[in-house]
Amino acid sequence: MIPVDLHCHSTVSDGLLPPREVVRLAHSRGCQLLALTDHDDLRGLPDAADEAARLGLTFIPGVEISVSWGKHILHIVGLGFDPENPALKQGLESVRAGRWHRAEMMAASLEKAGIPGTLEGARKYADNPEMISRAHFARYLVEIGKAKDVRSVFFKYLKPGLPGFVEHEWARLHEAVEWITGAGGVAVLAHPGRYEMGPETLRVLLIEFKRLGGTALEVASGCHGIADVARFGRLAREFGYQASCGTDYHATNEGSREPGLNSDLPDGCEPVWSKWLPTK
């Protein structure tokens, strides 16, 4: 399969590399098509696109939108849209507006659990305080010895029901899809293997996402094992979705695959990137 990565992050959201360095790393790994998909923010796209053009790497605009769907938090990746679309920009601004308040509440909750100073600690890892996320808190908690790595922090402090988790209302599913498709882009359900829902609930989600205008399912993801890739390939074919792939890269030292180093799609899946890069 052509080396493609349609899901990765930079310091604009919760990655550890600036946009240009993410592009350079992807290029060094042989990636031929890249999308930068920072959480709810488009500010890294100009630098990433400029660096990709310099290197001869095909680049498309991307974003990952946080969505509340019932009791679940989903992530919808947008690809190939117009970054200057007013409705998309306004929608993302509205999502970002709630992040700082959530960060304050997370810090207060962690302080009650006996861990003070986490908001200031998390800010050290965030280029923009407006974009503080659980990942920034997790890196600080690793720094002060509360867990051995970022993954462990999530399971110890940042999942629902644990001291650092705060309920938050993100965008609605229909809003995220409308913002992306209204800007001429493609809406992708990111890393379905991460959502803690049963198979029937997932099927309900896939039906609704398709009805609202969703186009693709992220079949190959940095968090998907071989069995997951096969399973979501079958679901993509069953529900008539194109297949996407992305490492969900944040940082090399946090256990994720590096940009471009994805699993191949299962046979019979239609790549979502055909319109941007011919398949071989």
C-alpha positions in Angstrom: 0.0 0.0 0.0 1.1 3.5 -0.7 2.5 5.0 2.5 -0.3 7.3 3.7 -1.0 9.0 7.0 -4.3 10.9 7.4 -4.2 11.4 11.2 -1.4 13.0 13.1 -0.9 15.8 15.6 1.5 18.7 16.3 2.2 21.1 19.1 -0.8 23.1 17.8 -2.9 20.6 19.8 -1.3 17.8 21.9 1.6 16.6 19.8 5.2 17.2 20.8 6.6 18.3 17.4 5.9 21.5 15.6 4.0 21.1 12.3 7.0 21.4 10.1 8.9 18.7 12.0 5.9 16.4 11.8 6.0 16.8 8.0 9.8 16.2 7.9 9.4 13.0 10.0 6.7 11.7 7.8 8.7 12.4 4.7 11.8 10.7 6.2 9.6 7.5 6.8 8.6 7.4 3.1 5.1 8.9 3.5 3.6 10.0 0.2 0.3 11.6 1.4 -0.1 13.4 4.7 -2.8 15.2 6.6 -2.1 17.1 9.8 -5.2 16.7 12.0 -4.8 18.7 15.1 -7.6 18.7 17.6 -10.2 21.4 16.9 -7.6 23.8 15.4 -6.3 24.7 11.9 -3.4 26.9 12.8 -0.7 24.4 12.0 -1.9 23.8 8.4 0.0 26.7 6.6 3.4 25.7 8.0 2.7 22.0 7.4 1.6 22.7 3.8 4.6 24.9 3.1 7.0 22.3 4.4 5.3 19.5 2.5 5.5 21.5 -0.8 9.3 22.1 -0.1 9.8 18.4 0.3 7.5 17.3 -2.6 5.1 15.5 -0.2 1.4 15.6 -1.1 -0.4 17.3 1.7 -4.1 17.8 2.4 -5.7 19.9 5.2 -7.0 18.0 8.2 -8.6 18.4 11.6 -9.9 16.2 14.4 -13.1 17.4 15.9 -14.2 16.4 19.4 -17.8 15.2 19.5 -20.3 14.3 22.2 -22.6 11.4 21.1 -24.8 10.2 23.9 -22.5 9.2 26.8 -19.6 8.7 24.4 -16.8 11.1 23.2 -16.0 10.6 19.6 -13.4 12.0 17.3 -14.3 12.9 13.7 -11.4 13.6 11.3 -12.0 16.1 8.5 -9.9 15.8 5.3 -9.5 17.9 2.2 -11.6 20.9 3.2 -11.2 24.6 2.6 -9.5 25.8 5.8 -10.9 29.3 5.2 -14.5 28.2 5.3 -16.2 30.6 7.8 -18.7 28.0 9.3 -15.9 25.5 9.9 -13.6 28.1 11.6 -16.5 29.4 13.8 -17.5 25.9 14.7 -14.0 25.0 15.8 -13.6 28.2 17.7 -16.7 27.3 19.7 -15.3 23.9 20.5 -12.0 25.3 21.7 -13.7 27.8 23.9 -14.7 25.2 26.4 -11.2 23.6 26.7 -9.7 26.0 29.2 -12.7 25.7 31.6 -12.4 22.0 31.4 -8.7 22.2 32.2 -9.4 24.3 35.3 -12.0 21.7 36.5 -9.6 18.8 35.8 -6.9 20.6 37.9 -9.3 21.2 40.7 -10.4 17.6 40.7 -6.8 16.3 40.8 -6.0 18.7 43.6 -8.8 17.2 45.6 -7.2 13.8 45.0 -4.0 15.1 46.5 -2.1 16.3 43.4 -1.8 20.1 43.4 -0.3 22.3 40.6 -1.4 20.2 37.6 -2.8 23.1 35.6 0.5 25.0 35.7 2.3 21.7 35.0 0.1 20.9 32.0 0.6 24.4 30.6 4.4 23.7 30.3 3.5 21.1 27.6 1.0 23.2 25.7 2.0 25.9 23.1 -1.4 27.4 23.5 -3.3 27.4 26.9 -6.6 27.4 25.0 -5.7 23.9 23.7 -4.8 22.2 27.0 -5.9 18.5 26.9 -5.7 15.4 28.9 -2.5 14.5 27.1 -0.8 17.7 28.6 -1.9 16.7 32.1 -0.7 13.2 31.5 2.8 14.3 30.5 3.0 16.4 33.6 1.8 13.5 35.8 4.5 11.3 34.3 7.1 14.1 35.0 6.2 14.2 38.7 6.2 10.4 39.0 2.5 9.6 39.3 2.7 7.0 36.5 5.4 5.4 34.4 4.1 6.6 31.0 1.3 8.6 29.4 -0.9 5.5 28.7 -0.7 4.6 32.4 -1.9 8.0 33.5 -5.1 7.7 31.4 -6.0 4.4 33.1 -5.1 5.7 36.6 -6.5 9.3 36.5 -8.1 10.4 33.3 -10.8 7.9 32.3 -14.5 8.4 33.3 -15.0 7.8 37.0 -11.3 8.6 37.9 -10.0 11.7 39.7 -8.9 13.7 36.7 -11.8 13.1 34.4 -14.3 15.9 33.8 -17.5 15.6 31.9 -17.7 18.0 29.0 -20.1 18.8 26.1 -18.3 18.9 22.8 -19.7 19.5 19.3 -22.7 17.3 18.2 -22.1 14.7 15.6 -24.3 16.4 13.0 -22.5 19.7 13.6 -19.0 18.2 13.0 -20.1 16.5 9.9 -21.8 19.6 8.6 -18.8 21.8 9.2 -16.5 19.4 7.4 -18.7 18.6 4.4 -19.9 22.2 4.1 -16.3 23.2 3.7 -15.9 20.6 0.8 -14.2 18.0 3.0 -14.6 14.3 3.8 -15.8 13.2 7.3 -14.0 10.2 8.8 -14.9 8.3 12.0 -11.5 8.1 13.8 -10.0 5.1 15.6 -13.3 3.2 16.2 -11.5 0.6 18.2 -10.9 3.1 21.0 -14.6 3.7 21.8 -15.9 1.7 24.7 -19.1 0.6 23.2 -20.7 -2.7 22.4 -21.0 -4.0 18.8 -24.7 -3.1 18.5 -24.1 0.5 19.7 -21.2 0.8 17.2 -23.6 -0.4 14.4 -26.1 2.3 15.5 -23.3 4.9 15.3 -22.2 3.7 11.8 -25.7 4.0 10.5 -26.2 7.5 12.0 -22.8 8.7 10.8 -23.5 7.6 7.3 -27.0 9.2 7.3 -25.5 12.5 8.4 -22.9 12.5 5.5 -19.9 10.6 7.0 -17.8 9.1 4.2 -15.1 7.0 5.7 -14.0 4.8 8.6 -10.5 4.8 10.0 -9.7 1.2 9.4 -6.0 1.2 10.0 -5.1 3.2 13.1 -2.1 3.4 15.4 -4.3 1.9 18.2 -5.7 -0.9 16.1 -4.2 -4.4 16.1 -4.4 -6.9 13.2 -7.7 -8.2 14.3 -9.1 -4.6 14.7 -8.0 -3.7 11.1 -9.7 -6.8 9.8 -12.9 -6.2 11.8 -13.2 -2.5 10.8 -12.4 -3.4 7.2 -15.4 -5.7 7.2 -17.6 -3.1 8.7 -16.5 -0.5 6.2 -17.4 -2.8 3.4 -20.8 -3.7 5.0 -21.8 -0.1 5.6 -20.5 1.3 2.4 -17.7 3.4 3.9 -14.4 4.2 2.3 -11.4 3.2 4.4 -8.9 5.6 5.9 -5.7 5.1 7.8 -3.7 7.2 10.2 -1.1 6.6 12.9 -2.7 9.2 15.3 0.9 10.2 15.9 1.6 12.5 18.9 5.1 11.8 20.0 7.8 9.2 19.2 8.4 8.4 22.9 4.8 7.8 23.7 4.5 4.4 22.0 2.7 5.5 18.8 3.7 4.6 15.3 5.7 7.3 13.5 3.9 9.1 10.7 3.3 7.0 7.6 4.0 3.7 9.2 0.5 2.3 9.0 -0.9 -1.2 8.5 -2.1 -2.1 5.1 -5.9 -1.9 4.4 -7.7 -5.3 4.1 -8.5 -6.5 0.6 -11.7 -5.1 -0.8 -11.5 -1.7 1.0 -11.8 1.4 -1.0 -9.2 3.9 0.1 -10.5 7.4 1.0 -7.4 9.0 -0.5 -8.0 7.9 -4.1 -9.2 11.5 -5.0 -5.9 12.9 -3.6 -3.4 10.3 -4.6 -3.9 7.5 -7.1 -3.7 4.0 -5.6 -1.1 1.5 -6.9 
